[in-house]
Structure formats: C-alpha cells, structure tokens
Amino acid sequence: MYKLCGCKGTSNSSLKLYNVGAPWERIAIDVAGPFPETESGNKYFMVVMDYFTKWPEVFAIPNQEASTVADKLFHEVFCRFGVPLEIHSDQGKNFESQIFQETCRVMGTQKTRTTSYHPQSDGMVERFNQTLERYLAKVVEKRQRDWDRHIQPFLLSYRSAVHESTSVTPAFANFGRELRLPADLITGIPPDAPRSITDYANDLRNKMNDIYEHVRQTGQQTSEKMKTRYNRKMNNKGFDEGSLVWLHNPARSKGKSPKLQAKWDGPYRIVTRINDVTYRIQKGVRGTPKIVHVYQLARYYGANNARDEHVLGGGSVTRH
C-alpha cells in the first residue's frame, strides 16, 4: 500500500451525445429508496422518463424486485405510451435480472445501462430524482410516512413547467397542449378551441409536427452546448488494449473510515476497448472482468513511478 495525498483522477474523454427524434423512442428508468414505509406499504419510488419530451412517470412501489419493476413498466408505461425502442438504466440487479431482460426481449426493446460509479451517463433521471426528493423533504409529515401521497401533485407541477432543454413544457411536447391547472378554470374554454373532433385532430397533427421539430432543434442545440462545456474540461485521450490503468473505486467498506481507505485500485489491464468511453478491464489472469467508464481510469506507469502520483493528483492507492 502506497499513500499519496488528495487523490483526484483527471482521465476523461469526449462526451457522447444521443439525439432522440420522437416521443417515447428512448426512456430512462430508475428506482430510488428505501424511504420510510408509508401507510400503503410503499418504500421506493420508480421513475420512468422520456428523453424526448422530458415527461416523467413516478410510481410508489413496496419493493424493488425485478418482477415488481417489470410489471409496473409494462402495465403503466408500455400500455399507455407504447413500447420504446430503448430503455436506459443503471446497473441495478432489478434491471439486469433475467425477468427484466426477458421483458425487454419480448417487447423488442433494446436495454442499455450506465457504467458503474458514473451517474453522468444517466444525468436526466439523476437530476429529476434530486428535484423530487427535495420537494418531498419539504412537504412530508413529521413521521415521513405520507411521501407517496405527494408525488402526483409534484408531477402536475413538473409536467406544466417549461423544461430548460426543450423550452416547452413536458405536457406540451407530449400532448400538443398544456395541462389545465386549477387557475385555468377561471378563464374557461379558450376562444380558439376547435368546433369538432375532426378540426381538433387536423390542428393537432399540424401542431405536433411543429412541436417535434422545435424540440429536436432545441434539444440538439442544448446537447451541443453541453458537449462543448464538457469537452473543454476533458483530456481527449483513451487507452489501448493491453495497457495498464488505475481504477477509481469510491465504494466504502462498512466500519472503516473513508478517509483511510484506498480510492484507487490496480493495476488493471485493458481487455477490450468497447468504444471511446467504455472499457472492459481485468485485474490479473483470474480477476473478474469489469465494464467501466473512462472517467474512472488513470494511466498506470509502474511501481514506485513518480508519474503515477502526478496523474492521480495524490490520494491513497492499493497496488497488487
């Protein structure tokens, strides 16, 4: 064990963009909790969010078993909005289970996942979860057993607010109209309301085409700005197959001080370069292969080499 001080890795890569072209084409899914058990028996909430419209669905659930998640996804999302082409999640066991994978296979949906310890890969849902949790912290009762009753009012507000990445509300992007809020009841029916279902359908078709084009253009511009900001901070370099690297491991062992635990582990060997940002690595001949993001890796220069300390910027390191 060699001790270096203040370890911060800087081996980063270009941000990869995924431009979604239609509503419910690609969705993200996540489960948060456990929270205090409610009177209805719920301990978790499950989030499903559409990448194109930013429309969120949140379901309070009693557990995070794969069968519970898959059942809720099919009956409450697929049956309502249609089957997506792709579902993105973290590496939770419920999303990697056989029953969940089989559900995706039967539905013809591709399943993708984030790499471990890299929440940037699923930042949309991460930010939404944080917003929802902050809201719930303000409105729950003292015993915190009524949090599931506050989810739907929050969703009404969120779906009716302009989203910064699309410049329209999730409701407008999803339905072509705004949700009627309590204050709107005072104003009555809009003066330009269509006179028949046929008129409404024709108007909606034209409106939705304009909305989708607007969301695509705005989303592309937002993505490009985000990519530029991200890449400006990154060193655009990768690792060759066969090279040795450090792995940043933020996991902490129970009962041990996080300040005294090693933050970097290695060396690992690059087994496969899956793409510019994702690698399969392995420690030793018998080590279990891991799929990680390049953000977690730093170049290994050899035992007692001062360049390792320069690359890692200090901190505790475990060498094998």
Secondary structure, 3 states (H helix, E strand, C coil): CEECCCCCCCCCCCCCCCCCCCCCCEEEEEEECCCCCCCCCCCEEEEEEECCCCCEEEEEECCCCHHHHHHHHHHHHHHHHCCCCEEEECCCHHHHCHHHHHHHHHHCCEEEECCCCCHHHHHHHHHHHHHHHHHHHHHCCCCCCCHHHHHHHHHHHHHCCCCCCCCCCHHHHHHCCCCCCHHHHHCCCCCCCCCCHHHHHHHHHHHHHHHHHHHHHHHHHHHHHHHHHHHHHCCCCCCCCCCEEEEECCCCCCCCCCCCCCCEEEEEEEEEECCCCEEEEECCCCCCCEEEEHHHEEECCCCCCHHHHHHHCCCEEEEC
